[in-house]
Amino acid sequence: MTTGEEAKAFKFINKLFPKLRKWCLQALPDRRRQKSCIYPLEDVFLLTVLMFLFRCRSLRAFTQEMRDNESVLSNLRLYFGINKFPSDDEFRYALQDITAKEINTVLQRMHNRLERRKLSRKIQTLDGQDLVALDGSGQISSHKIHCPKCLTKTDVGGSELFLHQELVASMVDEKANLSLTLAYEPIARQGTNEFNKNDCELNAGMRLLPRLKALYPKRKFLFLADALYSVTPIIDFIKSKNWNFLFTAKPERNKELFFMYWYLRREKRQTKFISMDSGNKRKYVWANGLPLIQNHLNKPQHWVNMLVCFEYNELGQRIYRNSWITNITITEQNVAKLVSAARARFTIENKTFNEQKNLGFNTEHNFGHFGNLPEVFFGAAQVAHLISGLFALWKEGKKLQAQVGSQRRFWQRLAVIFTLSTLPESLRPIFYLKFELNSS
């Protein structure tokens, strides 16, 4: 990899998100005493994003490798307008008061930029609706280190475990090769005293959904989630905003729903069967207008439509089965599309959580554990993951990453060049860069 190839990566960032520094300045209020501030908050946050882009294993390692390096300072001035590099402690004290809501605003402006350039249209599916996967993920855990916001649980050995979790809403692609974070919400204790109860994923979902409506008021969403979300409050809110849902349904959680479904199937009412002849065979079974009854209530709360998919290999052996509920009327014309959309939910696991935990972002590492630091570092990782994912879809970026073998190795080698060489003035990111989003 040469300095010219490195320049392509930074020209891509500057071309696609030319006002990223300004967006950070506007969205992230600086609550520090300004007289004692040496490092602008937007610069510190952008450096944090750069740390995740470069796949650094820790904040200390990042500052030790970068802070006193003249090549790094020269390149930072050239590409990002950053003149000073803080220490790891200065990073933490600068970032501790930022909230997830403010970082979500940065993510929103990045997605609005994609929409203005008509790039997000290429990843919309199912009648112009964005597929949005909702799922929670563990972040950091410890038996010793904890803060007032930590969740607590007793592990198998009987000792107390402290942990942080995050709920993520991510726009996924039907072909399961793309996952772009729209917003996230910390799953954490909301108060500061020891008597506050643990937070849960459903409560975080009830906080995140209104924020998604405020951030993206004109977007049409089709929400994908597991059986945890098949409850009245979530469904009520989604339907009140004219959104749609496609949630997994499980017999152990929705017993009455499955009882009615099996009754209708046994009586051969409201069910349809379709077989696909090419490759593996699929059988779709559905019923419209089933009552979704919550166990703690005595009357039906919603009428939903239920869909079950069976898949068989060439030998006739069943290799897949799953079931979902939705508010979309199921017909022979849309049943295959609904199943493809529902199966895309796992993209958030593979393309977001797996990449961020195991492929270099190190989101399970404890970068800082006071103030709002866990959610701030997680949010910076989402911004970096969004940039990295889009770069991998750009045809030039895909070619550069293919030369070194993987996305992770590309950014790690980019970090090495960034620290060892000063890029010439002729490589300033002022040239027109044609960006083609190819999700195939």
C-alpha positions as CSV (number, residue, x, y, z in Angstrom):
1,M,0.0,0.0,0.0
2,T,1.4,3.4,-1.0
3,T,0.7,6.9,0.2
4,G,-1.4,7.5,-2.9
5,E,-3.7,4.6,-1.9
6,E,-3.9,6.0,1.7
7,A,-4.9,9.3,0.2
8,K,-7.9,7.6,-1.5
9,A,-9.3,6.5,1.8
10,F,-9.1,10.0,3.3
11,K,-10.4,11.6,0.2
12,F,-13.3,9.2,0.3
13,I,-14.1,10.3,3.9
14,N,-13.8,14.0,3.1
15,K,-15.9,13.7,-0.1
16,L,-18.7,11.7,1.4
17,F,-18.8,13.5,4.7
18,P,-17.2,16.9,4.1
19,K,-18.7,18.5,7.2
20,L,-18.1,15.8,9.7
21,R,-16.0,18.0,11.9
22,K,-18.7,20.8,11.7
23,W,-21.4,18.2,12.5
24,C,-19.5,17.1,15.6
25,L,-19.0,20.8,16.7
26,Q,-22.8,21.5,16.3
27,A,-24.1,18.2,17.8
28,L,-21.7,17.7,20.7
29,P,-22.0,20.5,23.3
30,D,-18.8,21.2,25.3
31,R,-19.7,21.2,29.0
32,R,-16.1,21.7,30.2
33,R,-14.7,24.9,31.7
34,Q,-13.6,26.6,28.5
35,K,-10.7,28.6,30.1
36,S,-8.9,25.3,30.9
37,C,-9.6,23.6,27.6
38,I,-6.7,23.0,25.3
39,Y,-8.2,20.4,22.9
40,P,-11.5,21.2,21.0
41,L,-14.1,18.6,21.8
42,E,-14.9,17.9,18.1
43,D,-11.2,17.2,17.5
44,V,-11.1,14.7,20.4
45,F,-14.2,12.9,19.2
46,L,-12.8,12.7,15.6
47,L,-9.6,11.3,16.9
48,T,-11.6,8.7,18.8
49,V,-13.4,7.7,15.6
50,L,-10.0,7.5,13.9
51,M,-8.8,5.1,16.7
52,F,-11.6,2.7,15.9
53,L,-11.0,3.1,12.2
54,F,-7.4,2.1,12.7
55,R,-8.4,-0.8,14.8
56,C,-6.3,0.1,17.8
57,R,-6.5,-2.3,20.7
58,S,-6.8,0.4,23.4
59,L,-6.8,4.1,24.0
60,R,-3.4,4.0,25.6
61,A,-1.9,2.2,22.7
62,F,-3.4,4.7,20.3
63,T,-2.0,7.7,22.1
64,Q,1.5,6.1,22.6
65,E,1.7,5.4,18.8
66,M,0.3,8.7,17.6
67,R,0.8,11.5,20.0
68,D,4.4,12.6,19.6
69,N,4.7,11.5,16.0
70,E,5.4,14.4,13.6
71,S,4.1,12.4,10.6
72,V,0.8,11.9,12.4
73,L,0.5,15.5,13.4
74,S,1.2,16.6,9.8
75,N,-1.4,14.2,8.3
76,L,-4.0,15.2,10.9
77,R,-3.5,18.9,10.0
78,L,-3.7,18.0,6.3
79,Y,-6.8,15.9,6.3
80,F,-8.8,16.7,9.4
81,G,-7.6,20.2,10.5
82,I,-6.5,18.8,13.9
83,N,-3.4,20.5,15.4
84,K,-3.0,18.9,18.8
85,F,-3.1,15.3,20.1
86,P,-4.3,14.7,23.7
87,S,-3.2,12.0,26.1
88,D,-5.4,9.1,27.0
89,D,-6.6,10.7,30.3
90,E,-7.3,13.9,28.4
91,F,-9.4,11.9,26.0
92,R,-11.5,10.5,28.8
93,Y,-12.1,13.8,30.6
94,A,-13.1,15.5,27.4
95,L,-15.6,12.9,26.3
96,Q,-17.2,11.9,29.7
97,D,-20.2,14.3,29.4
98,I,-21.3,13.5,25.9
99,T,-24.6,11.6,25.7
100,A,-25.8,8.9,23.3
101,K,-28.5,11.2,22.1
102,E,-25.9,13.7,20.9
103,I,-23.9,11.1,19.1
104,N,-27.1,9.9,17.4
105,T,-27.4,13.4,15.9
106,V,-24.0,12.9,14.3
107,L,-25.2,9.6,12.9
108,Q,-28.4,11.2,11.7
109,R,-26.5,13.9,9.7
110,M,-24.3,11.2,8.1
111,H,-27.4,9.3,7.0
112,N,-29.1,12.4,5.8
113,R,-26.0,13.0,3.6
114,L,-26.3,9.5,2.2
115,E,-30.0,10.2,1.4
116,R,-29.3,13.5,-0.3
117,R,-26.8,11.8,-2.5
118,K,-29.4,9.1,-3.2
119,L,-27.2,6.4,-1.9
120,S,-29.6,5.1,0.7
121,R,-32.2,4.3,-2.0
122,K,-30.0,1.5,-3.3
123,I,-30.3,-0.3,0.0
124,Q,-34.0,0.1,0.5
125,T,-36.3,-2.8,-0.1
126,L,-39.8,-4.0,0.3
127,D,-41.8,-1.2,-1.4
128,G,-39.4,1.6,-0.4
129,Q,-39.2,0.8,3.3
130,D,-35.9,0.7,5.1
131,L,-35.3,-2.6,6.9
132,V,-34.3,-1.7,10.4
133,A,-33.0,-4.5,12.7
134,L,-33.3,-4.0,16.5
135,D,-31.1,-5.9,18.8
136,G,-29.2,-5.6,22.0
137,S,-25.5,-6.4,22.5
138,G,-23.2,-6.8,25.5
139,Q,-20.4,-4.2,25.7
140,I,-18.1,-4.5,28.7
141,S,-18.3,-6.7,31.8
142,S,-16.2,-7.1,35.0
143,H,-16.4,-8.6,38.4
144,K,-14.5,-5.6,40.0
145,I,-14.8,-2.5,37.9
146,H,-18.2,-0.8,38.0
147,C,-20.1,2.5,38.0
148,P,-23.5,3.7,39.1
149,K,-24.9,2.9,35.6
150,C,-23.7,-0.7,35.5
151,L,-26.3,-3.5,35.3
152,T,-25.7,-6.3,37.7
153,K,-26.3,-10.0,37.6
154,T,-25.1,-13.1,39.4
155,D,-23.0,-15.4,37.2
156,V,-22.8,-19.2,37.3
157,G,-20.3,-19.2,40.1
158,G,-22.5,-17.1,42.3
159,S,-20.4,-13.9,42.2
160,E,-21.8,-10.5,41.1
161,L,-21.0,-9.4,37.6
162,F,-21.2,-5.7,36.4
163,L,-21.9,-5.0,32.8
164,H,-22.9,-2.5,30.2
165,Q,-25.2,-3.3,27.2
166,E,-26.4,-1.3,24.2
167,L,-29.5,-1.5,22.0
168,V,-28.8,-0.8,18.3
169,A,-31.1,0.1,15.4
170,S,-29.3,-0.7,12.2
171,M,-30.4,-0.4,8.6
172,V,-29.8,-3.7,7.0
173,D,-29.8,-4.9,3.4
174,E,-32.0,-7.8,2.1
175,K,-28.9,-9.5,0.7
176,A,-27.3,-9.5,4.1
177,N,-24.1,-7.7,3.1
178,L,-24.7,-4.4,4.8
179,S,-25.6,-3.0,8.3
180,L,-25.5,0.7,8.9
181,T,-26.2,2.0,12.5
182,L,-29.0,4.5,12.6
183,A,-29.1,5.1,16.3
184,Y,-28.4,3.3,19.6
185,E,-29.5,3.5,23.2
186,P,-27.6,2.4,26.3
187,I,-29.2,-0.3,28.4
188,A,-28.1,1.0,31.8
189,R,-29.5,2.1,35.2
190,Q,-31.1,5.4,34.8
191,G,-30.4,6.7,38.4
192,T,-27.3,6.9,40.5
193,N,-28.3,5.2,43.8
194,E,-28.1,1.5,44.7
195,F,-31.8,1.0,44.9
196,N,-32.5,1.6,41.2
197,K,-33.5,-1.5,39.3
198,N,-31.7,-2.9,36.3
199,D,-32.7,-1.6,32.9
200,C,-33.8,-4.0,30.2
201,E,-33.8,-4.2,26.4
202,L,-37.6,-3.5,26.1
203,N,-37.4,-0.4,28.2
204,A,-34.4,0.8,26.1
205,G,-36.5,0.0,23.0
206,M,-39.4,2.2,24.3
207,R,-36.8,5.0,24.6
208,L,-35.1,4.4,21.2
209,L,-38.2,4.2,19.0
210,P,-39.4,7.8,19.8
211,R,-35.9,9.1,19.1
212,L,-35.8,7.3,15.8
213,K,-39.0,9.1,14.9
214,A,-37.5,12.5,15.9
215,L,-34.3,11.8,14.0
216,Y,-35.9,10.4,10.8
217,P,-39.4,11.8,10.7
218,K,-40.0,11.1,7.0
219,R,-38.4,7.7,6.7
220,K,-40.5,4.6,6.3
221,F,-39.3,1.8,8.5
222,L,-40.0,-2.0,8.6
223,F,-38.7,-3.2,12.0
224,L,-37.1,-6.6,12.3
225,A,-36.6,-8.0,15.8
226,D,-36.7,-11.2,17.8
227,A,-39.6,-12.6,19.8
228,L,-38.8,-10.3,22.8
229,Y,-40.4,-7.4,20.9
230,S,-43.7,-9.2,20.2
231,V,-45.4,-7.2,23.0
232,T,-48.2,-4.7,23.1
233,P,-46.3,-1.4,24.0
234,I,-43.8,-1.9,21.1
235,I,-46.4,-2.8,18.6
236,D,-48.7,0.0,19.6
237,F,-46.0,2.6,19.2
238,I,-44.8,1.2,15.8
239,K,-48.4,1.2,14.4
240,S,-49.0,4.7,15.8
241,K,-46.2,6.1,13.6
242,N,-47.4,4.3,10.5
243,W,-44.4,2.0,10.5
244,N,-44.5,-1.8,10.0
245,F,-43.0,-4.6,11.9
246,L,-41.8,-8.2,11.2
247,F,-41.0,-9.9,14.5
248,T,-40.0,-13.4,15.3
249,A,-42.7,-15.4,17.0
250,K,-41.9,-18.4,19.3
251,P,-44.3,-21.0,20.8
252,E,-42.9,-20.6,24.3
253,R,-43.6,-16.8,24.3
254,N,-46.8,-16.6,22.2
255,K,-48.6,-19.8,23.3
256,E,-52.2,-18.5,22.5
257,L,-51.1,-17.3,19.0
258,F,-49.6,-20.7,18.1
259,F,-52.6,-22.5,19.5
260,M,-54.8,-20.6,17.1
261,Y,-52.3,-21.0,14.2
262,W,-52.2,-24.8,14.6
263,Y,-56.0,-25.0,14.9
264,L,-56.4,-23.1,11.6
265,R,-53.8,-25.3,9.9
266,R,-55.4,-28.5,11.2
267,E,-58.8,-27.3,9.9
268,K,-57.2,-26.2,6.6
269,R,-58.3,-22.6,7.0
270,Q,-56.5,-19.4,6.0
271,T,-53.3,-21.3,5.0
272,K,-51.3,-21.3,1.8
273,F,-48.5,-23.5,0.5
274,I,-45.9,-22.5,-2.1
275,S,-42.9,-24.6,-3.2
276,M,-39.8,-23.3,-4.9
277,D,-38.3,-25.7,-7.5
278,S,-34.8,-24.3,-7.8
279,G,-32.2,-25.6,-5.4
280,N,-33.6,-26.1,-1.9
281,K,-37.4,-26.1,-1.6
282,R,-39.3,-23.8,0.6
283,K,-42.8,-24.1,2.0
284,Y,-44.6,-21.0,3.2
285,V,-47.6,-21.3,5.6
286,W,-49.5,-18.2,6.7
287,A,-52.6,-17.0,8.4
288,N,-54.0,-13.5,8.4
289,G,-56.0,-12.1,11.4
290,L,-54.8,-14.1,14.4
291,P,-55.2,-12.7,17.9
292,L,-51.9,-11.8,19.7
293,I,-52.8,-12.3,23.4
294,Q,-50.4,-11.3,26.2
295,N,-50.2,-13.8,29.0
296,H,-51.0,-11.2,31.7
297,L,-54.1,-10.0,30.0
298,N,-57.5,-11.6,29.4
299,K,-58.4,-10.1,26.0
300,P,-56.8,-9.9,22.6
301,Q,-54.7,-6.8,22.1
302,H,-53.8,-7.0,18.5
303,W,-54.7,-8.9,15.3
304,V,-51.6,-9.9,13.6
305,N,-50.6,-12.0,10.5
306,M,-48.5,-15.0,11.1
307,L,-46.0,-16.5,8.6
308,V,-44.0,-19.8,8.9
309,C,-41.2,-20.8,6.5
310,F,-39.9,-24.4,6.1
311,E,-36.8,-25.1,3.9
312,Y,-35.8,-28.5,2.7
313,N,-32.6,-29.7,0.9
314,E,-32.5,-31.9,-2.2
315,L,-32.9,-35.1,0.0
316,G,-36.1,-33.8,1.5
317,Q,-34.5,-33.1,4.9
318,R,-35.7,-30.0,6.7
319,I,-32.8,-27.6,7.2
320,Y,-34.6,-24.5,8.3
321,R,-37.8,-23.4,10.1
322,N,-38.8,-20.0,11.5
323,S,-42.0,-18.1,12.2
324,W,-42.8,-14.4,12.3
325,I,-45.7,-12.0,13.0
326,T,-46.4,-8.8,11.1
327,N,-49.0,-6.1,10.5
328,I,-48.6,-6.4,6.7
329,T,-51.3,-8.5,5.0
330,I,-49.6,-11.7,3.7
331,T,-50.4,-12.7,0.1
332,E,-49.0,-15.1,-2.4
333,Q,-47.4,-12.2,-4.1
334,N,-45.4,-10.8,-1.1
335,V,-44.7,-13.9,1.0
336,A,-41.3,-14.6,-0.4
337,K,-40.2,-11.0,0.0
338,L,-41.4,-10.9,3.6
339,V,-39.3,-14.0,4.4
340,S,-36.2,-12.6,2.7
341,A,-36.7,-9.4,4.7
342,A,-37.2,-11.3,8.0
343,R,-34.1,-13.4,7.5
344,A,-32.0,-10.2,7.0
345,R,-32.4,-9.5,10.7
346,F,-29.3,-11.6,11.4
347,T,-27.2,-9.1,9.4
348,I,-27.0,-6.9,12.5
349,E,-25.3,-9.8,14.3
350,N,-22.9,-10.7,11.5
351,K,-22.1,-7.3,10.1
352,T,-22.3,-5.1,13.2
353,F,-21.8,-6.9,16.5
354,N,-19.4,-9.6,15.2
355,E,-17.3,-7.1,13.3
356,Q,-17.2,-4.6,16.2
357,K,-16.3,-7.3,18.8
358,N,-14.0,-9.7,16.9
359,L,-12.6,-7.9,13.8
360,G,-10.7,-5.0,15.3
361,F,-13.1,-2.5,16.8
362,N,-12.7,-4.0,20.3
363,T,-16.0,-2.7,21.6
364,E,-15.9,-5.1,24.5
365,H,-12.6,-3.5,25.7
366,N,-13.0,-1.1,28.7
367,F,-11.8,2.2,27.1
368,G,-13.2,4.2,30.1
369,H,-15.7,3.6,32.9
370,F,-16.8,6.9,34.4
371,G,-19.3,9.5,33.4
372,N,-20.9,8.5,30.0
373,L,-17.7,7.0,28.6
374,P,-19.0,3.5,27.8
375,E,-21.8,4.9,25.6
376,V,-19.5,7.5,24.1
377,F,-16.9,5.0,23.0
378,F,-19.6,2.7,21.7
379,G,-21.1,5.6,19.7
380,A,-17.7,6.6,18.2
381,A,-17.3,2.9,17.2
382,Q,-20.7,3.2,15.4
383,V,-19.5,6.3,13.4
384,A,-16.3,4.5,12.5
385,H,-18.1,1.3,11.5
386,L,-20.5,3.4,9.2
387,I,-17.5,4.9,7.4
388,S,-15.7,1.6,7.2
389,G,-18.7,-0.2,5.8
390,L,-19.4,2.4,3.1
391,F,-15.7,2.4,2.1
392,A,-15.9,-1.4,1.6
393,L,-18.9,-0.9,-0.8
394,W,-17.1,1.8,-2.9
395,K,-15.6,0.0,-5.9
396,E,-12.2,1.6,-5.4
397,G,-12.3,0.8,-1.6
398,K,-13.3,-2.8,-2.4
399,K,-10.4,-3.1,-4.7
400,L,-7.9,-1.7,-2.2
401,Q,-9.1,-4.0,0.5
402,A,-9.0,-7.0,-1.8
403,Q,-5.3,-6.3,-2.4
404,V,-4.4,-6.7,1.3
405,G,-6.9,-9.5,2.0
406,S,-9.5,-8.0,4.4
407,Q,-11.1,-4.8,5.6
408,R,-9.5,-5.1,9.0
409,R,-6.0,-5.6,7.6
410,F,-6.5,-2.6,5.2
411,W,-7.1,-0.1,8.0
412,Q,-4.3,-1.5,10.2
413,R,-1.8,-1.1,7.3
414,L,-3.3,2.3,6.7
415,A,-2.5,3.2,10.3
416,V,1.1,2.1,9.9
417,I,1.5,4.4,6.8
418,F,-0.2,7.2,8.6
419,T,2.4,7.0,11.4
420,L,5.5,6.6,9.2
421,S,5.1,9.0,6.3
422,T,4.0,12.6,5.7
423,L,1.6,12.8,2.8
424,P,2.6,15.3,0.1
425,E,0.5,18.5,-0.4
426,S,-0.5,17.2,-3.9
427,L,-2.6,14.5,-2.3
428,R,-4.9,16.9,-0.6
429,P,-8.5,15.7,-0.8
430,I,-9.8,18.4,-3.2
431,F,-10.3,16.3,-6.3
432,Y,-13.7,15.0,-7.4
433,L,-14.2,11.5,-6.2
434,K,-16.9,9.4,-7.9
435,F,-18.6,7.2,-5.4
436,E,-20.6,4.2,-6.5
437,L,-22.5,2.2,-4.0
438,N,-22.7,-1.4,-5.2
439,S,-24.5,-3.6,-2.7
440,S,-24.4,-6.6,-4.9
